Amino acid sequence: MALWLRKSLKTINNFKSMMGMINHSSSSPSPSFNQNLRNPPVIFIDSPTYFSSHRYESTRAEKQSDSVYGSHCHAQVMDFPGGKIMFSPVMRFISESTQERVHCYQVLDDNGNPITGSNYVQVSEEVALKMYSNMVTLQIMDTIFYEAQRQGRISFYATTIGEEAINIASAAALTIDDFVFPQYREPGVLLWRGFTLQEFANQCFSNKADYGKGRQMPIHYVSKRHNYFTVASTIATQIPHAVGAAYSMKMDKKGACAVTYFGDGGTSEGDFHAALNFAAVREVPVIFICRNNGWAISTPTSDQFRSDGIVVKGKAYGVRSIRVDGNDALAMYSAVHAARSMAISENKPILIEALTYRVGHHSTSDDSTKYRPIEEIEWFKVVRDPVTRFRKWIENRGWWNGKLESELRNTVKEELLDAIQVAEKVEKPTIAELFTDVYDVSPSNLRDQEKFLRETIKRHPQDYPSDVPL
């Protein structure tokens, strides 16, 4: 196809303007912000105007004046799908890494003191106290349910120790109309939305009151009334589901967004990449929240990827992204609050990489001291604990004290122990529930399987739990 070559003063000016804008944004100092802002400004590194996506317009190439590239250069510009492409006579490869890593947004330091010049969404006393109470509740839940598994009372458990701020602060910034597609380390989102301790206990003990009818492992929660989709152990499968839901919400003009959570290990799955690409191309209101806690079970991030974490992968797919201190509740709340606003108002996907650390073992089936030093675990547990950091902040504001702390912990512990005792006494779902809720009329192969199972249990009753009704 023939290309028109012509000199264009307009194009030269466009490029000069663009280059000036980029230079200005990369060299100018960060603006000064008030410490508390209800809607803090959002800063973008690259110009969204010149590089905005658009359909293929023409094949015309424009020859630039020598003054832009030097007297020996005859560069051209071509309209191409996605934007204008500037040709260059210089063979230059994009570096596999940058000298400086992407910065991490933070509001509170490790001692709970606001960082000078930090900008964040203002949090009321009521919201702040609910956030802290939920973080403490989540800690106590993890401790008691973990002990219950060790006692043989439940079969499995996975804690959120060290990641409480990501759970609760992100949930606080969303609304009940937003659909949540969790991994298996986000029970705090359900807790914030009103899921009771009794409901948590019912699921972990797989009793008749469990909404999953006992078909799932413990911690695989689901709640239709809270718009919290079923937890699945399969890694990253929930990410494209969230994108599809967000696409539907966009078409139905719901005025809400879909939110999906996953770990750093999930970004090594193809589902993650397909989901980001689809979300960017279809421009859907979805928030991707990656809990980069350093470990995918026993696999460190250094064995997963060579990129600067996860945040840079968003830019590669055309997704607006930010890196946040996941142990800073105010930073997480502000980032998710801003992300939700942009996702809904602009119909744009947003990627949040939350840097945190998994203080607990991956699950009750794991012993993390076999692959990481105990000193490392203890340092994060003591120095970078998100619950302690947020407590110091609310104490400094006069909203919390030792007496309230003691009352909260005693109350939650008593309520949870009572809930566990109740859940243990509730009857289990019947065997028939294994074969329902898929087909309106059960096919012959499922009927045969149910018959075979019942016969097997009758022949070998000692191998099956006696508390499961036939």
Buried (B, 14 or more C-beta within 10 A) or exposed (E): EEEEEEEBEEBBEBBEEBEEBBEEEEEEEEEEBEEEBEEBEEEEEEBEEBEEEEEEEEEBBBBBBEEBBEEEBEBBBBBEEEEBEBBEEEEEEEEEEEEEEBEBBBBBBBEBEBBEEBBBBBBEEEEBBBBBBBBBBBBBBBBBBBEBBEEEBBEBBBBBBBBBBBBBBBBBBBEEEBBBBBBBBBBBBBBBBEBEBBBBBBBBBBBBBBBBBBBBBBBBBBBEEBBBBBBBBEBBBBBBBBBBBBBEBBEEEBEBBBBBBBBBBBBBBEBBBBBBBBBBEBBBBBBBBBBBBBBBBEBEBEEBBEBBBBBBBBBEBBBBBBBBBBBBBBBBBBBBBBBBBBBBEEBBBBBBBBBBBBBBBBBBEBEBEEEBEEEBBEEBBEEBBBBBBBBBBBBEEEBBEEEBBEEBBEEBBEBBBEBBEBBBEBEBBBBEBBBBEEEEEBEEEBEEBBEEBEEEBEEEEEEBEEEBEE
